[in-house]
């Protein structure tokens, strides 16, 4: 078993990228791997402050 981190950066929460990620994650789970998903849509990212 491997641990797999999936980072989803697609702009639409139900778009093509999400569907592709869901299929990949299901296949990996079926193969016995441990999957963790991080969606960048739910995070706030700010640029470098250069301090």
N, C-alpha and C positions, 0 to 999 in steps of 0.2 A: 504494500500500500504506500502511495506517495501522497504528500500534502501539496495541493495545487491552489495557488492564489490567482483568482481571475479579477482583473481590473477592467471594469466596464466604463468606457469613456464616450459612448454614443450619446447624442443629444436628446433623443426621444426615448422615453421610458418604455414604450412598447414597439420600438422601431425594429428594423432589420438586424441591427447589431445585437440587440437584446435577444431576439429569436435565435440567432446564431450561437450566442453565449449559452442560452438555455439548453440548446441541443448538445453543445460540447460538454456542459456540466452534467447532463443526464448520462451521456456516454461514459464519462469519467467515473461517475458514481456507480454505474452498472459494472464497471471494471474493478470496483472496490477501492477507489481512491477517495481521500478526504478533500472536500472542496470548500473554499471560502470565497465569497464574492464581495468586492468593494465597488460600489457605484459612485462615480465621480459627480453625478448629478446631485447627489445628496450632500456634497461637501462644498464648503466655501473656500476658495483658493485666492490668495492675495499675492501680488507681486513682491519682489524683494524691496525692502525698505532701505537698503544700502547703508546701514549704520556702521 
